[in-house]
């Protein structure tokens, strides 16, 4: 995250940390480092990452 702002988990009140996380979309799995609560595991995904990864995955499925 480029901003100096520290995001905190609304539930645990802990600072979110960059942690590698596995995602599943359309029966495909991929791993990516995202901000996540070290206590409860809640994930923060910025809009640009969500749109970019989904578009990339959909494109790869279309090519098959």
PEHU-V916759 format. One record per residue. N is the residue number from 1. RES is the residue in one small letter. PSI is psi in radians with two decimals (NA if undefined). OMEGA is omega in whole degrees, -180 to 180 (NA if undefined). D_LAST is the distance of its C-alpha to the last C-alpha in whole Angstrom. Layout:
n-><N;N>
res-><RES;RES>
psi-><PSI;PSI>
omega-><OMEGA;OMEGA>
d_last-><D_LAST;D_LAST>
This chain:
n-><1;2;3;4;5;6;7;8;9;10;11;12;13;14;15;16;17;18;19;20;21;22;23;24;25;26;27;28;29;30;31;32;33;34;35;36;37;38;39;40;41;42;43;44;45;46;47;48;49;50;51;52;53;54;55;56;57;58;59;60;61;62;63;64>
res-><x;x;x;x;x;x;x;x;x;x;x;x;x;x;x;x;x;x;x;x;x;x;x;x;x;x;x;x;x;x;x;x;x;x;x;x;x;x;x;x;x;x;x;x;x;x;x;x;x;x;x;x;x;x;x;x;x;x;x;x;x;x;x;x>
psi-><2.23;-0.46;2.64;-0.04;2.39;2.11;2.55;2.67;2.26;-0.52;-0.87;-0.30;0.40;2.68;2.39;2.54;2.66;2.00;2.36;2.30;2.50;2.37;2.67;2.28;2.19;0.82;0.29;2.48;2.49;2.74;2.49;2.52;2.19;2.89;2.26;2.58;2.21;-0.29;-1.06;-0.24;0.03;2.39;2.46;2.13;2.00;2.61;-0.73;-0.63;-0.79;-0.84;-0.71;-0.81;-0.72;-0.78;-0.73;-0.75;-0.75;-0.68;-0.75;-0.59;-0.61;-0.56;-0.29;NA>
omega-><-174;-179;177;179;175;177;178;178;180;-177;-172;-178;177;173;177;-180;175;-177;178;-174;178;179;175;178;-179;179;175;180;173;-179;179;176;178;176;-176;178;179;-180;-173;178;179;-173;171;180;177;-177;-178;178;-179;-179;-179;-179;180;180;180;-179;178;179;-180;178;179;-178;-178;NA>
d_last-><33;35;37;40;41;40;38;40;39;40;41;42;43;42;40;37;35;32;30;27;25;22;20;18;16;14;14;13;16;17;21;23;26;28;31;32;36;37;39;37;33;33;30;30;27;28;26;25;23;22;21;19;17;16;15;13;11;10;9;7;5;5;4;0>
